[in-house]
């Protein structure tokens, strides 16, 4: 995400809680090699789409998962718990 490279991934674990299919990445169900291959081929054949996915993931990384964002979230938790 932090490099802006488009993501093709299986939809397992925390991935589905972090990325949105067709918005931040191409997500395929585990064990579906055909869909994984199609996702990879789509990235290589459609530069505009690949750039859109890469930029979206990059922006999400820095707006939701940066050190600054996490620190602000933790600070709010401490302030809420001490109120």
RAQUITA-V220159 format. One record per residue. N is the residue number from 1. RES is the residue in three letters. PHI is phi in degrees with one decimal (999 if undefined). PSI is psi in radians with two decimals (999 if undefined). NEAR is the number of other ideal C-beta (glycine too) atoms within 8 Angstrom. Layout:
n | res | phi | psi | near
N | RES | PHI | PSI | NEAR
N | RES | PHI | PSI | NEAR
This chain:
n | res | phi | psi | near
1 | UNK | 999 | -0.75 | 9
2 | UNK | -72.3 | -0.19 | 6
3 | UNK | -97.3 | -0.23 | 5
4 | UNK | 79.8 | 0.14 | 7
5 | UNK | -78.6 | 2.33 | 5
6 | UNK | -60.4 | 2.52 | 11
7 | UNK | -108.6 | 2.31 | 12
8 | UNK | -123.0 | 2.12 | 10
9 | UNK | -145.8 | 2.80 | 10
10 | UNK | -80.2 | 2.61 | 9
11 | UNK | -89.7 | 1.30 | 10
12 | UNK | -128.7 | 2.79 | 6
13 | UNK | 51.5 | -2.35 | 4
14 | UNK | -78.2 | -0.13 | 5
15 | UNK | -56.0 | -0.82 | 11
16 | UNK | -68.2 | -0.31 | 9
17 | UNK | -88.5 | -0.24 | 4
18 | UNK | -105.3 | -0.75 | 8
19 | UNK | -111.5 | 2.62 | 13
20 | UNK | -110.0 | 2.22 | 6
21 | UNK | -59.1 | 2.37 | 8
22 | UNK | 69.0 | 0.02 | 4
23 | UNK | -114.2 | -0.86 | 8
24 | UNK | -110.7 | -0.34 | 11
25 | UNK | -164.9 | 2.99 | 13
26 | UNK | -103.3 | 2.07 | 13
27 | UNK | -111.2 | 2.29 | 10
28 | UNK | -124.3 | 2.71 | 12
29 | UNK | -71.0 | 2.54 | 7
30 | UNK | -58.3 | 2.47 | 7
31 | UNK | 83.8 | -0.03 | 4
32 | UNK | -99.8 | 1.41 | 8
33 | UNK | -63.5 | -0.60 | 6
34 | UNK | -62.9 | -0.80 | 6
35 | UNK | -68.3 | -0.61 | 9
36 | UNK | -62.7 | -0.80 | 11
37 | UNK | -62.6 | -0.74 | 8
38 | UNK | -62.5 | -0.69 | 8
39 | UNK | -63.0 | -0.77 | 11
40 | UNK | -63.5 | -0.78 | 9
41 | UNK | -62.7 | -0.64 | 8
42 | UNK | -63.7 | -0.72 | 11
43 | UNK | -59.3 | -0.77 | 13
44 | UNK | -76.1 | -0.38 | 6
45 | UNK | -99.1 | -0.21 | 5
46 | UNK | -132.3 | 1.55 | 7
47 | UNK | -60.9 | -0.68 | 5
48 | UNK | -62.5 | -0.79 | 6
49 | UNK | -65.0 | -0.77 | 9
50 | UNK | -60.1 | -0.76 | 12
51 | UNK | -64.2 | -0.71 | 9
52 | UNK | -59.6 | -0.84 | 8
53 | UNK | -62.2 | -0.80 | 15
54 | UNK | -61.4 | -0.77 | 12
55 | UNK | -66.4 | -0.70 | 9
56 | UNK | -63.1 | -0.80 | 10
57 | UNK | -64.5 | -0.73 | 15
58 | UNK | -60.2 | -0.83 | 12
59 | UNK | -64.0 | -0.68 | 8
60 | UNK | -65.3 | -0.71 | 13
61 | UNK | -55.4 | -0.85 | 11
62 | UNK | -83.1 | -0.37 | 10
63 | UNK | -88.2 | -0.53 | 8
64 | UNK | -113.5 | -0.42 | 7
65 | UNK | -125.2 | 0.22 | 10
66 | UNK | -74.5 | 2.91 | 9
67 | UNK | -60.5 | -0.74 | 5
68 | UNK | -63.2 | -0.76 | 6
69 | UNK | -64.4 | -0.77 | 11
70 | UNK | -65.4 | -0.71 | 9
71 | UNK | -63.3 | -0.73 | 8
72 | UNK | -63.9 | -0.69 | 8
73 | UNK | -64.5 | -0.77 | 8
74 | UNK | -65.0 | -0.72 | 8
75 | UNK | -60.2 | -0.74 | 8
76 | UNK | -62.2 | -0.68 | 8
77 | UNK | -62.3 | -0.78 | 8
78 | UNK | -66.1 | -0.70 | 8
79 | UNK | -65.7 | -0.69 | 8
80 | UNK | -65.5 | -0.76 | 7
81 | UNK | -72.1 | -0.40 | 6
82 | UNK | -94.5 | -0.05 | 5
83 | UNK | -78.1 | 999 | 4
